Every structure is written in C-alpha cells, then in structure tokens.
Amino acid sequence: MRRVGRSAEERRAELVELYKELHAEHGCPLRATRTNLVFGMGNADADLMFVGEAPGRDEDLQGKPFVGRAGRLLDELMGEVGIERSQVFIANILMCRPPNNRDPLPEEIEECTPYLMRKIGLIRPKMICTLGNFATKTLTGSPMGITKVCGRPQKRELAGLDLTIYPLFHPAAALRSTGCLNDLREHMRRIPGLLEELSTPPDAPEPEPVGAAPTSAPAASQLDLFG
Ligand code: URA
C-alpha cells in the first residue's frame, strides 16, 4: 500500500518542518540531560534507512547520528557494499542521548516512536535495516531478539507503507565481538541484492514512459539533508 501523490520535494519540505518543530519543542524526558537532539540525517528520498538505538556521546555533541566509533564502522561496512551515507537516511529510535548510554526506557521509546514513524512515512524507504535489539523489537513489533532474527528480512506495514525490515547486529556489538562483526559484514553484503529485488517486484506496473516527470529521483540538494 505504497502511497503515491506527494512529490519528493514536498515530502522533503515536510521533513524539514518536522525537524524544526522538534528542535523547538520535543517533550522527551531526556531533553533536560541531552546536548543536542539528533533528528537523523541523509537522503530524504532514500530507498534504504538505517535505524539505531539512541545517540551516544559523539552524536549528542554533534547532533548527528552514528558519528562515533560505531558510525565509522557502519560507514566502512556500507562502503564495502558500495553504499554511501548520502544515499541513505540514518536515524535512531530515540533522538536524545540517555545518560551514560543506558538502555532506552519504555516511556522514552513511546515518546519518540511516533516521530520516527512520521519520518518513515515522509522518506518512504523500501527497506529499513534495524541495528540491534531495541530498533529491531520496536520496528518489528515482536519480542524476538536480534540474535534470533539478524539477517532475516521481514515484511511489515509501517507508517502506511509495505516495507522490508532487515535486522542487523548493532555496529557497537560488532566492535566488541568478532563473531558479530563477521555476521554483520555478511548480512550487509545482501543489502544491494535485497534492494534490487524490492525495486523489481514480479507484479510491478510498466515503467513510466521516457520523458515522464520523475517521481523518485533524489534532487542533488537532498543528498546531505541535515548533514
Ligand atoms: N549508537 C546508536 O544506536 N546510534 C547512534 O547514533 C550512535 C551509536
């Protein structure tokens, strides 16, 4: 039930409005202890999103997701499969850093999840890679932990869209364990193929004739939105 209608430019403008709205007013209980709200960044018309848990220290200081050690590993692994940060949108379940990087609390997840859903509804990705347990459980709506489901794509309806959730180990876990790193690397190798399959469903309608107005190609100005 992929929604059509609004152009990529219109959806991007709404995403920018949401960004401004949240910077002005965000009722998260963590507002008092965070430095910066980390909205997420990347291509506002991305086919692929990555969703992590919550900002850490570096992210809190810079206001950008995955810019510390775990982020550098994520960049490296994306690079190995030919994906650049500018092509994807990266966000977290929580937009504010929990003190001392403690686990997110249920009330914090409840406060932030509706905003994540609005982002997903505006970006309209085909696939979301959930990084680690919290993102995976929150977006699949299932209590199955990451070790059971990592590397297994699952169909879900989120934000009014039919999309694929692809659970992966969190890069921070991969920094601590070679086994996790090997699994994460192997699972990430499948991303380009999965995206390709999702771009050409068996019952896909005929492509638009050449010359029709483009509906999904990202404008150059979108490529580092919020970056
Ligand atoms: N870990 C996360 O889950 N998100 C970040 O942005 C950084 C580290």
Residues whose N, C-alpha, C, O or C-beta is under 5 A from the ligand:
A	BS01	URA	G52 E53 A54 P55 G56 E59 P65 F66 A70 N92
